[in-house]
Amino acid sequence: MEELNFEESIKKLEDIANELEKEDINLETSVKKFEEGMKISYKCNKMLEEAEKKITILIDGEEKDFKPGEEE
């Protein structure tokens, strides 16, 4: 599976969801699509967790550097 960025991964998840909603999809294909979607969902969650950690580090760094009464 190619490495997708977050936005591409979300688009792929939407495509998979649309495919799973079709009435003419067989069980085997449905299970494979669901499994693919779960893997992409897990990767998206990891990307979000990493972004949150980076933001927290940046915010914490800003708060430590901030001294009340100083203007920026």
C-alpha positions in Angstrom: 0.0 0.0 0.0 1.4 3.4 -1.0 2.0 5.9 1.8 -0.7 8.5 1.8 -0.8 11.8 3.5 -3.6 12.6 5.9 -5.9 14.3 3.4 -5.4 11.5 0.9 -6.1 8.9 3.6 -9.4 10.6 4.5 -10.4 10.7 0.9 -9.6 7.0 0.6 -11.7 6.2 3.6 -14.6 8.1 2.1 -14.2 6.1 -1.1 -14.2 2.8 0.8 -17.3 3.8 2.8 -19.1 4.6 -0.4 -18.1 1.3 -1.9 -19.3 -0.6 1.2 -22.7 1.1 1.0 -23.3 -0.3 -2.5 -25.8 -3.1 -2.5 -24.1 -5.2 -5.2 -20.8 -5.7 -3.2 -20.1 -9.3 -2.1 -19.1 -10.4 1.4 -15.5 -11.2 0.6 -14.9 -7.8 -1.0 -16.7 -6.1 1.8 -14.5 -7.7 4.4 -11.3 -6.8 2.4 -12.5 -3.1 2.0 -13.4 -2.9 5.7 -10.0 -4.3 6.7 -8.3 -1.7 4.4 -10.4 1.0 5.9 -9.4 0.0 9.4 -5.7 0.1 8.5 -6.1 3.6 7.0 -8.1 4.7 10.0 -5.4 3.5 12.4 -2.7 5.4 10.4 -4.9 8.6 10.4 -5.3 8.3 14.1 -1.5 8.0 14.5 -0.9 11.0 12.3 -3.4 13.0 14.4 -1.7 11.9 17.7 1.7 13.0 16.4 0.3 16.3 15.3 -1.3 16.8 18.7 2.1 16.0 20.4 3.9 18.6 18.3 1.3 21.2 19.0 1.4 20.5 22.7 5.2 20.8 22.7 5.0 24.1 20.8 2.3 25.5 23.1 4.2 24.4 26.2 7.4 26.1 24.8 5.5 29.3 24.2 4.0 29.3 27.7 7.5 28.8 29.3 8.9 31.7 27.2 6.0 34.0 28.1 6.6 36.4 30.9 3.6 38.3 32.3 3.8 42.0 31.7 5.9 41.7 28.6 4.5 42.8 25.3 5.2 40.9 22.2 
